[in-house]
Every structure is written in C-alpha cells, then in structure tokens.
Amino acid sequence: MLLTARDIQLITGSECSNSAYREHLQVRDSLGKKSKRLSIKEYCEYWELDYEETVSFLNSNR
C-alpha cells in the first residue's frame, strides 16, 4: 500500500499539508528513492513505527 501526504497528516496529527509533503519527500530522499511513491512499510521502517498498527489506524481514519 502506498502512503500519501494526507496519510502522513493523519499519522502525525498535523494540519499542515506542506509539512506532510516535506516529510514524505524527506523519507523518500533518505531512502534514495527516485520515484514519488512511498509505501506504508517503508515509512514505518524509517520512523520505527509498528506496521500493523499504522495500517489499522489508517484504514479506520481514511
């Protein structure tokens, strides 16, 4: 599953879409990704978040 800037807003509780987009970009850059796609798993591994808990949270709040 892919993660959007809006999903990052939900996870972090941020109201600023620009901050979420910058965080999305930061993680992609840190992982050396050339595409604009970021998976939930990659994001969770980067921030050391529990993958199952994050997916469950996103599914219930999307």
Secondary structure as GFF3:
##gff-version 3
##sequence-region A 1 62
A	DSSP	alpha_helix	5	12	.	.	.	ID=ss1
A	DSSP	alpha_helix	17	30	.	.	.	ID=ss2
A	DSSP	alpha_helix	40	47	.	.	.	ID=ss3
A	DSSP	alpha_helix	51	61	.	.	.	ID=ss4
###
